[in-house]
């Protein structure tokens, strides 16, 4: 009897996002190049740091980088956060099996606005891009698309990080399961 591998079974977006995090950590340039083509990045913009499952408000407050707690948002996590050489952030929210929901998008926009207000000399943030990463089978409504600076697909991750193409193909194929 042949047993299916976990990548053939799982529908958990964190599984797929974890592989992407490690691919970006190893070489951020392919993703940065893709984002350059979709956002208003200049040619010299680089990823200087990356976070996975970032509990931004809790951790940045506890580290002393911001002085004001945000209790309502302390448990909110972002799937991937890229810090850019321009003091900009890219928050990437990932979906595989499902699409985005209005409540999640509202929380993302609220978090973005608060983070920009909390920017300071110790922790300067000039701009925040909200980026969606999802299956190419998912067709978000125009209102959903308008909430994001860019829309990426898992199949685009296959193109830029082919070493994990089996993982990203699976992430792209399970929408609606």
C-alpha positions as CSV (number, residue, x, y, z in Angstrom):
1,X,0.0,0.0,0.0
2,X,1.3,3.4,-0.9
3,X,1.0,6.2,1.7
4,X,0.4,9.8,0.5
5,X,3.0,12.3,1.6
6,X,2.0,15.2,3.9
7,X,2.3,17.7,1.0
8,X,-0.4,15.6,-0.9
9,X,-2.7,15.7,2.1
10,X,-2.4,19.1,3.9
11,X,-4.5,22.1,3.2
12,X,-2.9,24.2,5.9
13,X,-1.6,27.5,4.5
14,X,1.1,27.8,7.2
15,X,2.7,24.6,5.8
16,X,3.1,26.2,2.4
17,X,4.0,29.6,3.8
18,X,6.8,28.1,5.9
19,X,8.5,26.7,2.8
20,X,8.1,30.1,1.1
21,X,9.6,31.8,4.2
22,X,12.7,29.6,4.0
23,X,13.0,30.2,0.3
24,X,12.9,33.9,0.8
25,X,15.3,33.7,3.8
26,X,17.8,31.8,1.6
27,X,17.4,34.2,-1.4
28,X,15.0,37.2,-1.2
29,X,15.8,38.5,-4.6
30,X,13.4,36.4,-6.7
31,X,10.5,37.6,-4.6
32,X,11.8,41.1,-4.5
33,X,12.1,41.1,-8.3
34,X,8.5,39.8,-8.7
35,X,7.3,42.6,-6.3
36,X,9.3,45.2,-8.2
37,X,7.2,44.3,-11.2
38,X,3.9,44.7,-9.4
39,X,4.6,47.6,-7.0
40,X,6.3,50.9,-7.3
41,X,9.7,49.7,-6.1
42,X,12.9,51.2,-7.4
43,X,15.6,48.9,-8.9
44,X,17.8,49.2,-5.8
45,X,15.2,48.2,-3.2
46,X,16.2,45.1,-1.3
47,X,14.7,42.9,1.4
48,X,16.7,43.5,4.6
49,X,14.7,41.3,7.0
50,X,11.8,38.8,6.9
51,X,9.4,37.5,9.5
52,X,7.1,34.5,9.5
53,X,3.9,34.4,11.5
54,X,4.7,37.8,12.8
55,X,2.9,38.9,15.9
56,X,3.8,42.5,15.2
57,X,2.1,44.5,17.9
58,X,2.9,42.2,20.8
59,X,6.6,41.8,19.9
60,X,7.4,45.3,18.8
61,X,5.8,46.7,21.9
62,X,7.6,44.2,24.2
63,X,10.9,44.9,22.6
64,X,10.5,48.6,23.4
65,X,10.4,49.8,19.8
66,X,7.0,51.3,20.2
67,X,5.7,52.9,23.4
68,X,1.9,52.4,23.0
69,X,0.3,49.0,23.5
70,X,-2.4,47.8,21.1
71,X,-4.3,45.2,23.1
72,X,-7.0,44.6,20.5
73,X,-4.3,43.7,17.9
74,X,-1.7,42.0,20.1
75,X,-2.7,38.5,18.9
76,X,-3.0,39.4,15.2
77,X,-0.3,37.7,13.2
78,X,0.9,38.4,9.6
79,X,1.9,35.4,7.5
80,X,5.0,37.0,6.1
81,X,6.5,40.5,6.7
82,X,9.3,41.9,4.5
83,X,11.3,44.9,5.8
84,X,12.7,46.8,2.8
85,X,15.8,48.9,2.5
86,X,13.5,51.9,2.0
87,X,11.9,51.7,5.5
88,X,8.8,50.2,3.9
89,X,7.0,47.0,4.9
90,X,5.4,44.4,2.8
91,X,2.8,42.4,4.7
92,X,1.9,39.2,2.8
93,X,-1.3,37.4,3.7
94,X,-1.4,33.9,2.3
95,X,-4.3,31.7,1.4
96,X,-4.4,28.3,-0.2
97,X,-7.6,26.3,0.3
98,X,-9.8,29.4,0.8
99,X,-10.1,33.1,-0.1
100,X,-10.0,36.3,1.9
101,X,-12.8,37.4,4.1
102,X,-14.0,41.0,4.8
103,X,-13.3,40.8,8.5
104,X,-9.7,39.7,7.9
105,X,-9.2,42.5,5.3
106,X,-10.6,45.1,7.7
107,X,-8.2,44.0,10.4
108,X,-5.3,44.1,8.0
109,X,-6.2,47.7,6.9
110,X,-6.6,48.7,10.5
111,X,-3.3,47.2,11.5
112,X,-1.6,48.9,8.6
113,X,-2.9,52.3,9.6
114,X,-1.9,51.9,13.2
115,X,1.6,50.7,12.4
116,X,2.1,53.8,10.2
117,X,0.9,56.0,13.2
118,X,3.3,54.2,15.5
119,X,6.3,54.8,13.3
120,X,9.1,56.6,15.1
121,X,12.8,57.3,14.9
122,X,13.7,54.0,16.5
123,X,11.3,52.1,14.2
124,X,10.7,54.2,11.1
125,X,8.2,52.9,8.6
126,X,7.4,55.0,5.5
127,X,4.9,52.8,3.6
128,X,3.2,49.5,4.0
129,X,2.1,47.3,1.1
130,X,-0.6,44.8,1.8
131,X,0.0,41.9,-0.6
132,X,-2.3,38.8,-1.2
133,X,-0.8,35.4,-2.0
134,X,-3.4,32.9,-3.1
135,X,-4.4,30.2,-5.6
136,X,-4.8,31.4,-9.2
137,X,-8.1,29.5,-9.1
138,X,-9.4,32.0,-6.6
139,X,-11.0,35.0,-8.2
140,X,-11.4,37.7,-5.6
141,X,-14.1,40.4,-6.0
142,X,-12.9,43.7,-7.2
143,X,-13.5,45.2,-3.7
144,X,-11.2,42.6,-2.3
145,X,-8.5,43.2,-5.0
146,X,-8.7,46.9,-4.3
147,X,-7.6,46.3,-0.6
148,X,-4.3,44.9,-1.7
149,X,-1.3,46.6,-3.3
150,X,-0.6,43.4,-5.3
151,X,-2.0,40.0,-5.8
152,X,0.5,37.0,-6.1
153,X,-0.3,33.4,-6.9
154,X,1.3,30.2,-5.7
155,X,2.1,29.3,-9.3
156,X,4.3,32.5,-9.4
157,X,6.2,31.0,-6.5
158,X,6.8,27.9,-8.6
159,X,8.5,30.2,-11.2
160,X,10.7,32.0,-8.8
161,X,11.5,29.2,-6.3
162,X,11.4,26.0,-8.4
163,X,13.1,23.9,-5.7
164,X,9.8,23.7,-3.9
165,X,7.6,23.5,-6.9
166,X,5.7,20.5,-5.6
167,X,4.8,22.4,-2.4
168,X,3.6,25.5,-4.3
169,X,1.7,23.5,-7.0
170,X,-0.2,21.9,-4.2
171,X,-0.9,25.2,-2.5
172,X,-2.2,26.5,-5.8
173,X,-4.3,23.4,-6.6
174,X,-6.3,23.0,-3.3
175,X,-8.5,26.1,-3.5
176,X,-12.1,25.1,-2.6
177,X,-11.3,21.7,-1.2
